[in-house]
Amino acid sequence: MKRQIFLPITLSLAMVTMVWAGGFFKVGEPAPPFSLTSVTGDPVSLKDFQGKVVVLGLFHICEPCLIQGTNLQKVYDATRGQNVAVVGVNSSGDSQADVLEFLSVFPVKITYPYLTDPDQVTDNLYGGGRFIPNVYILDQNGVIRWQRVGNMDLADHTAILDEVNKLLGTSSGSTAL
């Protein structure tokens, strides 16, 4: 009996969360600009990637973010040499030392730019925080064309690559891992 009640409640909460999250994300609108510092100390601005398809991941220090960050590394590897930028942001305000420690436990070495956001600018701009990890795909003009929130099944590397390839005008099989 408890199971029969629990499942509809869980599904209802998930639907409410998705509807609520829908109000935060701006598919079809220009991506909000930001400038941050990478874990290696380099300044990075979203404007630096103008003219490229951008895969932007907003993360905290958590297991789902580790999984999604690993997915983005697969996307980065598969799109190397193409007009694509992959960028990760620790949007929760964690220190550079904590972020570097977190990155050290990933099952793969993260080689795409990974930024720290001590003031949580990106969390505020992109409506994160409540829904992590977030993945956005921006077109070559900086418009948000695709986003997924907190569900790695809907935003695994193959789903991301399919969307990137649509924006690049290439077939989905050309860069799949």
C-alpha positions in Angstrom: 0.0 0.0 0.0 2.8 2.4 0.9 4.5 1.7 -2.5 1.2 2.6 -4.3 1.1 6.0 -2.6 4.8 6.7 -2.8 5.2 6.3 -6.5 2.5 8.9 -7.5 3.8 11.3 -4.9 7.4 10.9 -6.3 6.2 11.3 -9.9 4.1 14.4 -8.9 7.1 16.0 -7.2 9.3 15.3 -10.2 6.8 16.9 -12.5 6.5 20.0 -10.3 10.3 20.3 -10.2 10.5 20.1 -14.0 7.8 22.7 -14.4 9.4 25.0 -11.8 12.8 24.5 -13.4 11.4 25.4 -16.8 10.9 28.9 -15.6 14.6 29.3 -14.9 16.1 28.3 -18.2 16.0 30.4 -21.3 16.1 28.1 -24.4 16.0 30.3 -27.4 17.4 33.4 -25.6 20.9 34.7 -25.5 23.1 33.1 -22.9 23.8 35.4 -20.0 27.5 36.5 -20.2 30.0 35.9 -17.4 33.7 36.1 -16.8 35.4 33.8 -14.3 38.8 32.3 -13.5 39.8 28.7 -14.4 41.2 26.3 -11.9 44.6 27.0 -13.5 44.3 30.7 -12.9 43.4 31.8 -16.4 40.6 34.4 -16.9 37.8 33.0 -19.1 34.8 34.8 -20.4 31.8 33.3 -22.3 32.6 35.9 -25.0 35.9 34.1 -25.6 33.9 31.3 -27.3 31.9 33.6 -29.6 31.4 31.8 -33.0 31.7 28.4 -31.5 29.1 25.9 -30.3 29.5 25.9 -26.5 28.7 23.1 -24.1 28.4 24.6 -20.7 28.2 22.5 -17.6 27.3 24.0 -14.2 28.4 21.8 -11.3 28.7 21.6 -7.6 30.9 19.1 -5.7 28.6 16.0 -5.8 28.5 12.6 -7.4 26.0 13.5 -10.1 28.3 16.4 -11.0 31.2 14.0 -11.2 29.3 11.8 -13.6 28.2 14.7 -15.7 31.7 16.3 -15.7 33.0 13.0 -17.0 30.4 13.0 -19.7 31.6 16.5 -20.8 35.1 15.2 -21.0 33.9 12.6 -23.5 32.2 15.4 -25.5 35.4 17.4 -25.3 37.5 14.5 -26.6 35.0 13.7 -29.4 34.8 17.3 -30.6 38.5 18.2 -30.4 39.5 20.2 -33.5 35.9 21.2 -34.3 34.3 24.6 -33.7 33.2 23.5 -30.2 34.1 24.7 -26.7 33.4 22.6 -23.6 33.4 24.5 -20.4 32.7 23.4 -16.8 31.8 25.8 -14.0 31.8 25.1 -10.3 28.8 27.3 -9.7 28.4 26.7 -6.0 31.1 29.0 -4.7 33.6 26.3 -3.7 37.2 27.2 -3.3 39.8 26.5 -6.0 41.5 24.0 -3.6 38.2 22.2 -3.0 37.4 22.1 -6.8 40.9 20.8 -7.6 40.5 18.1 -5.0 37.1 17.2 -6.5 38.6 17.0 -10.0 41.3 14.7 -8.8 38.8 12.0 -8.0 37.2 11.9 -11.5 37.7 8.6 -13.3 39.2 10.6 -16.2 41.5 13.6 -16.3 39.5 16.7 -17.0 41.2 18.7 -19.8 38.5 21.2 -20.8 38.4 24.6 -19.0 36.9 24.2 -15.6 36.1 27.5 -13.9 35.5 28.5 -10.3 32.6 30.9 -9.4 33.2 32.1 -5.8 30.3 34.6 -6.0 27.9 32.1 -7.6 27.3 34.4 -10.5 26.4 31.6 -12.9 24.1 30.0 -10.3 22.1 33.3 -10.3 22.3 33.9 -14.0 21.3 30.4 -15.1 18.9 29.4 -12.3 21.2 26.6 -11.0 21.6 25.7 -7.3 18.4 23.9 -6.9 18.9 21.8 -10.0 22.4 20.5 -10.5 24.1 19.5 -12.7 22.9 21.7 -15.5 24.1 21.3 -19.1 23.5 24.0 -21.7 24.4 24.0 -25.4 24.8 27.4 -27.0 24.8 28.0 -30.7 27.5 29.9 -32.6 25.7 33.2 -31.8 25.5 32.5 -28.1 21.8 31.5 -28.0 20.8 28.7 -25.6 19.5 25.9 -27.9 19.4 23.0 -25.5 19.5 22.4 -21.8 19.1 19.5 -19.4 18.9 19.6 -15.6 20.1 17.0 -13.1 19.5 13.9 -15.2 22.5 12.2 -16.8 20.3 9.8 -18.7 18.9 12.7 -20.7 22.2 14.4 -20.9 24.8 11.7 -21.4 27.6 12.3 -23.8 25.8 10.8 -26.8 22.7 13.1 -26.3 25.0 16.1 -26.0 27.0 15.1 -29.1 23.7 14.7 -31.1 22.7 18.2 -30.2 26.2 19.6 -30.9 26.3 17.9 -34.3 22.9 19.4 -35.2 24.3 22.9 -34.6 27.5 22.0 -36.5 25.5 20.6 -39.4 27.2 17.2 -39.2 25.8 13.7 -38.8 25.5 12.4 -35.3 27.8 9.4 -36.0 30.8 11.5 -37.0 32.0 12.3 -33.4 30.3 9.7 -31.3 32.5 7.7 -28.9 
